[in-house]
Amino acid sequence: MALKFISAEEAASLVKDNDNVGFSGFTHAGCPKVVPVEIAKRAEAEHAKGNSFKIGVFTGASTGDSIDGALARAGAIKFRTPYQTNKDMRSALNRGEFDFFDLHLSQLAQEIRYGFLGKINVAIIEACEVTEKGEIVPTTGVGITPTICRLADIVIVELNKKVPGKLRGIHDLYELQDPPKRREIPIYEVQNRIGLDYVKVNPEKIFVVETEKDGEGGGFAPLDEVTARIGNNVAEFFVAEVKAGRIPAHFLPIQSGVGNIANAVLGSMGSNPDIPRFEVYTEVIQDAVIDMMQQGNISFASGCSLTVSNEVLQKFYDDLAFFKNKLVLRPSEISNNPGLARRLGIIALNTAIEVDIFGSVNSTHVNGTKMMNGIGGSGDFTRNSYLSIFLTPSTAKNGAISCIVPKVTHEDHNEHSVKIIVSEYGVADLRGKGPKLRAIEIIEKCAHPDYRPLLHEYLSRGVKGHIPQDIYACFAFHQALQETGSMMNTDFGKYQKS
């Protein structure tokens, strides 16, 4: 049957108040950019009339400003999951304007299929190709696309002419069966493909909006001294592990979180002559991965999204023939699948807001209350990896904040899952160590020297027991920050000795 072409405004009119809307993409990559802006305009118009207009928002991960920013500013959100990074979205959720459910990214498609999160009424997908047979080829981010396309009553396709149609073939789209008929995912090597290169949808429910929009990918901040030292520390640690036989000589697949530190670590690995060519099995493929593939440092990359700057994205498009044999994009329930992480022996590299001296990690909440971004895929990989590594600078805000604290104010990853901590000062290896030895290792190897005496003082106050914690003073660093503006002003003397 012939495809139904409509305007972005007409597409937005198909979305009703209180609908649940699923969006394609993962980070800004692969996200629709026109229809959500029109939905935001519609919400503002309805609100001006005194009418209600809010939607539930389901995405693969964070999005570009055209979704999270526009909808947040319009007050158009009733519910949001699983992850966000937009400043306007973050401010609105921290003001309590809508409910935000922070979820492991690998679980969302499954939770939707199980019916735990309500019905998906509309799916809005960015594509580089859509056929009259209902074959939709996503662009540079997949996320939860196969599931929301299958379950939605209406599928709105933004056909983006800026993305070359020859991108088709780079995706591996596969949806898990539901229990009790689920079988193992037949991926045994990073480069294995098991699905289709398109999403099959009943063409009767497809509406197409033609667009011509550039990506929303900004560049990364220049490498600074701290991030460079963290990268070098990780690379040198890997070299030592290979020499000790704890990492195979041929190396293992790398998962790397998003951001400047992750890019710095990958860059350090590529420039270290003692680290062999390796593979990437991750959620987010960043600038450094593309550069290292061209340099021959990375042999293959599997991910959920191509989260790169616009400059690198164009370089990717210009050399698609090269990259198509070296890169695959999958749904998040495959890219982040815990079973595959364990099977493939993935080394997980993620960042932390703060780490406590006993090895627990806070990835999400500033001072335990204000959501930053969300747990993302860090939990998917951390607990199931061959080696779980967390990266953090030793301090923030020009030394006023220690990123190594007596106790984290919010715990996303506990000490049972965290194996290695790395700061610009060194590498803390927590494997095989009890709580007190872990604390000494983290303080001496990762904490800023100015904070080490305070951290040792806290450790000495701990009650006798397996974990020498002091429940009276465990948040003394954070209290000093709130009262004086610096954790350096912590005074343990004012706390009752436990």
C-alpha positions in Angstrom: 0.0 0.0 0.0 1.1 3.6 -0.6 2.8 5.4 2.3 0.8 8.2 4.0 2.9 11.5 3.9 1.8 14.2 6.3 3.2 17.4 7.8 4.9 17.5 11.2 2.0 19.5 12.6 -0.5 16.9 11.3 1.6 14.2 12.9 1.6 16.0 16.2 -2.2 16.2 16.1 -2.3 12.3 16.2 -0.9 12.4 19.7 -3.6 12.8 22.4 -3.5 14.1 25.9 -2.3 11.4 28.3 -0.9 9.2 25.5 2.3 7.2 26.1 4.8 8.0 23.3 7.9 6.0 22.5 10.7 7.7 20.7 13.6 6.1 18.7 17.2 6.9 19.4 19.7 6.6 22.2 21.4 9.8 23.4 20.8 12.5 20.6 21.6 9.8 18.0 18.7 8.6 16.0 16.1 10.8 17.7 13.2 12.4 15.8 13.7 16.2 15.7 10.6 17.8 14.1 7.4 16.1 15.4 8.3 16.3 19.1 8.8 20.1 18.7 5.3 20.3 17.2 3.9 18.3 20.1 5.5 20.8 22.5 3.9 23.7 20.6 0.6 21.9 20.7 0.9 21.4 24.5 1.7 25.1 25.0 -1.4 26.0 22.9 -3.6 23.7 24.9 -2.3 24.9 28.2 -3.0 28.5 27.1 -6.6 27.5 26.6 -6.7 26.0 30.1 -6.7 22.5 28.8 -4.6 19.5 29.9 -1.9 18.1 27.6 0.8 15.9 28.9 2.3 12.7 27.6 4.3 9.8 28.9 7.8 9.7 27.4 9.7 6.5 26.7 13.1 6.6 25.0 16.1 4.5 24.6 18.2 6.7 26.8 18.7 10.5 26.8 17.7 12.5 23.7 18.4 15.7 21.9 17.0 19.0 22.9 14.2 18.6 20.3 12.6 16.0 22.5 13.6 16.4 26.2 14.3 20.1 26.0 11.2 21.1 24.0 8.8 18.9 25.9 10.2 19.9 29.3 10.0 23.6 28.6 6.4 23.2 27.4 5.3 21.4 30.5 4.2 18.5 28.3 5.5 15.5 30.3 3.5 13.4 32.8 6.1 10.7 33.1 9.6 10.0 31.9 11.9 7.0 31.7 14.6 5.7 31.6 17.5 8.3 31.4 18.0 12.0 30.5 20.8 14.5 30.3 19.0 17.7 29.2 19.3 20.7 31.6 15.7 21.8 31.3 14.5 18.2 31.7 16.7 17.8 34.8 15.6 21.0 36.4 11.9 20.1 35.8 12.2 16.6 37.3 14.1 17.9 40.3 11.3 20.5 40.8 8.9 17.5 40.9 6.9 18.6 37.8 6.6 15.0 36.6 7.5 11.5 37.7 10.9 10.2 36.6 11.6 6.5 36.8 15.4 5.7 36.6 15.8 2.3 35.1 18.6 0.1 33.8 18.5 0.6 30.0 18.6 -3.0 29.1 15.3 -3.5 30.9 13.0 -0.9 29.4 11.8 -2.7 26.2 11.1 -5.8 28.3 9.2 -3.8 30.9 7.1 -2.3 28.2 6.3 -5.7 26.6 5.4 -7.2 30.0 2.8 -4.4 30.4 4.3 -3.0 33.6 4.6 0.6 32.3 1.3 0.9 30.4 0.4 0.9 26.7 2.5 2.6 24.0 0.0 4.6 22.0 2.4 6.3 19.5 5.9 5.5 18.3 7.9 8.3 16.7 10.9 7.1 14.8 13.7 8.7 12.8 14.6 6.7 9.7 16.8 6.9 6.6 14.4 4.6 4.7 10.8 3.4 4.9 9.2 1.2 2.3 5.6 0.5 1.3 6.0 -3.0 2.8 6.5 -1.4 6.2 10.3 -1.8 6.4 11.7 1.0 8.6 15.5 1.5 8.6 16.6 3.6 11.7 19.3 6.2 11.5 22.2 6.3 14.0 20.5 5.2 17.3 18.2 2.2 18.0 17.2 2.1 21.6 13.8 0.6 22.1 12.7 1.0 18.4 11.7 -2.6 17.5 9.4 -2.9 20.6 7.7 0.4 20.4 7.1 0.0 16.7 5.4 -3.3 17.2 3.3 -2.3 20.1 2.2 1.2 19.2 -1.2 1.9 17.5 0.4 4.6 15.3 4.0 4.8 14.0 5.2 8.2 12.9 8.3 8.0 10.8 10.5 11.1 10.4 12.3 10.3 7.1 15.5 12.4 7.4 17.0 13.2 4.0 20.2 14.3 5.8 21.0 10.6 6.6 22.2 8.6 3.6 19.9 5.6 2.7 23.0 3.5 2.2 23.2 3.4 6.0 20.9 0.4 5.6 22.8 -2.8 6.5 24.6 -1.4 9.6 21.8 -2.4 12.0 21.1 -5.8 13.7 17.6 -5.6 15.0 16.4 -8.4 17.2 13.7 -8.5 19.9 13.8 -10.9 22.8 11.1 -13.5 23.3 9.1 -13.3 26.5 9.4 -16.0 29.1 9.0 -18.9 29.4 10.0 -19.4 25.7 13.0 -17.2 25.8 16.2 -18.8 24.5 19.8 -17.7 24.6 20.8 -14.8 22.4 23.0 -16.4 19.7 25.8 -13.9 19.9 29.1 -15.5 20.7 31.5 -13.0 19.2 31.2 -9.2 19.1 30.7 -9.1 15.3 27.9 -11.8 15.1 24.6 -10.7 13.6 21.3 -12.3 14.5 18.5 -10.0 13.3 17.3 -7.9 10.5 18.6 -4.6 9.1 15.1 -3.0 9.4 12.1 -3.0 11.6 9.0 -4.6 10.1 5.8 -2.7 10.8 2.2 -3.0 9.6 2.2 -0.3 6.9 -1.4 0.6 7.7 -0.3 2.3 10.9 2.7 4.2 9.4 2.6 8.0 8.8 5.7 9.6 7.2 7.0 13.1 7.8 9.8 14.1 5.5 12.6 16.1 7.2 16.1 17.4 6.5 17.7 17.9 9.9 21.4 17.8 11.0 22.3 15.8 14.1 22.3 17.4 17.5 25.8 16.1 18.5 28.1 18.7 20.0 31.8 18.1 20.4 33.7 17.0 23.5 35.6 19.3 25.8 39.3 19.5 25.1 41.4 16.9 27.0 42.7 18.4 30.3 45.4 17.2 32.6 43.1 15.3 35.0 41.3 13.4 32.3 44.6 12.6 30.5 46.1 11.2 33.7 43.0 9.1 34.4 43.3 7.7 30.8 47.0 7.0 31.2 46.4 5.3 34.6 43.8 3.0 33.0 46.0 2.1 30.1 49.0 1.3 32.3 46.7 -0.8 34.5 45.6 -2.8 31.5 49.2 -3.4 30.4 50.1 -4.7 33.8 47.0 -7.0 33.9 48.0 -8.5 30.5 51.5 -9.1 31.7 50.2 -10.7 34.8 47.9 -13.0 32.7 44.7 -11.6 34.3 43.6 -10.2 30.9 44.2 -12.4 27.9 47.0 -11.3 25.5 44.5 -10.8 22.7 42.5 -8.6 25.1 38.8 -8.5 25.8 35.9 -6.3 24.5 35.6 -2.9 26.1 32.4 -1.2 27.2 32.8 2.6 27.7 30.4 5.0 29.2 29.7 8.4 27.6 31.7 11.6 28.2 35.1 13.2 28.1 36.7 10.8 30.6 35.6 7.8 28.6 37.0 9.4 25.4 40.3 10.1 27.2 40.6 6.5 28.4 40.0 5.1 24.9 42.5 7.6 23.4 45.1 6.5 26.0 44.5 2.9 25.2 45.0 3.6 21.5 48.3 5.4 22.0 49.8 2.8 24.2 51.9 0.4 22.1 51.5 -2.4 24.7 47.7 -2.6 24.3 46.8 -4.8 21.4 44.0 -4.1 18.9 40.7 -4.7 20.6 37.0 -4.9 20.1 34.2 -2.7 21.6 30.9 -4.1 22.9 29.1 -1.1 24.3 26.0 1.0 24.3 27.4 4.3 23.0 30.0 4.6 20.2 31.8 7.9 20.6 34.3 10.0 18.6 37.3 8.2 19.9 36.0 4.8 18.7 35.6 6.1 15.1 39.1 7.7 15.1 40.6 4.5 16.6 38.9 2.3 14.0 40.5 4.4 11.2 43.8 4.2 12.9 43.6 0.4 13.3 43.4 0.3 17.1 39.8 -1.0 17.2 38.9 -3.9 15.0 35.1 -4.0 15.5 32.5 -2.0 17.5 29.0 -3.1 18.5 26.7 -0.5 20.1 23.2 0.9 20.4 24.0 4.4 19.0 26.6 6.4 17.1 26.9 9.2 19.6 29.4 11.4 17.9 30.0 15.0 17.1 28.5 16.3 13.8 32.0 16.5 12.3 32.8 12.9 13.1 29.3 11.8 11.9 30.0 13.3 8.5 33.3 11.6 8.4 31.5 8.3 9.1 29.0 8.9 6.3 31.7 9.8 3.9 33.5 6.4 4.5 30.5 4.1 5.0 32.0 1.4 2.9 34.9 1.1 5.4 32.7 1.3 8.6 30.0 -1.1 7.5 32.3 -4.0 7.9 33.5 -2.9 11.3 30.4 -1.6 13.2 26.9 -2.7 14.1 24.0 -1.0 15.9 21.6 -3.0 18.0 18.6 -2.5 20.3 19.5 -1.6 23.9 18.2 -4.9 25.3 20.9 -6.6 23.1 23.7 -4.0 23.4 23.3 -3.9 27.2 22.3 -7.5 27.8 23.7 -8.8 31.1 24.1 -12.3 29.8 26.1 -11.2 26.8 28.3 -9.0 29.0 29.2 -12.1 31.1 29.6 -14.4 28.0 31.8 -12.1 26.1 34.0 -11.1 29.1 33.4 -7.4 28.8 35.6 -4.9 30.6 33.3 -2.2 31.9 34.4 1.4 32.1 32.0 3.9 33.7 32.1 7.2 35.6 31.0 8.1 39.1 29.7 11.2 40.8 31.3 10.0 44.1 32.9 6.9 45.5 33.0 6.0 49.1 36.0 4.5 50.9 34.4 1.1 51.1 33.9 0.8 47.3 30.3 1.8 46.7 29.5 4.2 43.8 27.0 7.0 43.3 26.3 7.5 39.6 23.1 9.5 39.7 22.3 11.9 42.5 24.1 15.0 43.7 24.1 15.1 47.5 21.7 12.1 47.4 18.8 14.2 46.3 19.2 16.0 42.9 19.1 13.7 39.9 22.0 14.3 37.5 21.3 12.0 34.5 20.4 8.5 35.7 22.0 5.1 36.0 21.9 4.4 32.3 23.6 1.2 31.3 26.3 1.3 34.0 24.5 -1.3 36.1 23.8 -3.6 33.1 27.6 -3.9 32.6 29.1 -3.4 36.1 27.6 -6.4 37.8 28.1 -8.7 34.9 31.4 -7.7 33.5 34.7 -9.5 33.5 36.2 -6.5 35.2 34.2 -3.5 36.5 36.1 -0.2 36.6 34.8 3.2 37.8 36.5 6.5 36.8 36.4 9.7 38.7 38.6 12.8 39.3 39.6 13.0 42.9 38.0 16.4 43.4 35.4 18.8 41.9 34.7 22.5 42.1 38.3 23.5 42.4 38.9 21.2 45.3 35.8 22.1 47.4 34.3 18.7 46.8 36.1 15.4 47.3 34.8 12.7 45.0 36.1 10.1 47.5 33.8 10.4 50.5 33.2 8.4 53.8 29.8 7.2 52.5 28.0 7.9 49.2 24.8 9.8 49.6 23.1 7.6 47.0 24.2 4.0 46.2 23.8 2.8 42.6 26.6 0.2 42.6 27.6 -1.5 45.8 31.0 -2.8 46.8 30.1 -6.3 45.7 30.1 -5.2 42.0 32.9 -2.6 41.9 36.4 -4.0 41.3 38.6 -1.1 40.3 38.5 2.6 41.1 40.7 5.0 39.0 41.4 8.7 39.6 44.2 11.0 38.3 46.3 9.8 41.3 46.2 6.1 40.7 44.4 2.8 40.6 42.7 1.2 43.6 42.4 -2.6 43.1 39.6 -3.8 45.4 39.6 -7.4 44.3 40.0 -9.8 47.2 40.1 -7.1 49.9 37.8 -6.7 52.9 36.2 -3.4 53.8 39.1 -1.9 55.8 41.8 -2.8 53.2 39.5 -1.5 50.4 39.3 1.8 52.3 43.0 2.1 52.7 43.5 1.2 49.0 41.0 3.9 47.8 42.3 6.6 50.1 46.0 6.1 49.3 45.6 5.4 45.6 42.7 7.6 44.5 41.8 10.4 47.0 43.3 13.8 46.6 46.3 14.2 49.0 44.6 17.1 50.8 41.7 14.9 51.7 43.6 11.8 52.8 44.1 12.8 56.4 40.4 13.5 56.8 39.4 10.2 55.2 41.9 8.2 57.4 40.5 10.1 60.5 37.0 9.0 59.5 38.2 5.4 59.1 39.7 5.4 62.5 36.4 6.4 64.1 34.5 3.5 62.6 32.8 1.1 65.1 34.2 -2.4 65.5 32.6 -4.8 63.0 33.0 -5.9 59.5 32.6 -2.4 58.0 34.1 0.3 60.3 31.3 2.8 59.5 30.4 5.7 61.8 26.7 6.4 61.4 27.0 9.8 63.2 29.7 11.2 60.9 29.3 9.3 57.6 27.9 12.4 55.9 30.2 14.9 57.6 31.8 15.8 54.3 28.5 16.7 52.7 27.3 18.7 55.7 30.5 20.7 55.7 30.0 21.4 52.0 26.4 22.7 52.6 27.4 24.8 55.7 30.7 26.2 54.6 31.1 25.6 50.8 33.9 23.1 51.1 34.4 19.5 52.3 37.9 20.5 53.5 36.2 22.2 56.5 34.9 18.9 57.9 35.3 18.7 61.6 34.7 15.2 63.0 35.1 16.5 66.5 31.6 17.9 66.6 30.0 14.5 66.0 29.2 12.1 68.8 31.7 9.2 68.7 29.9 6.0 67.9 
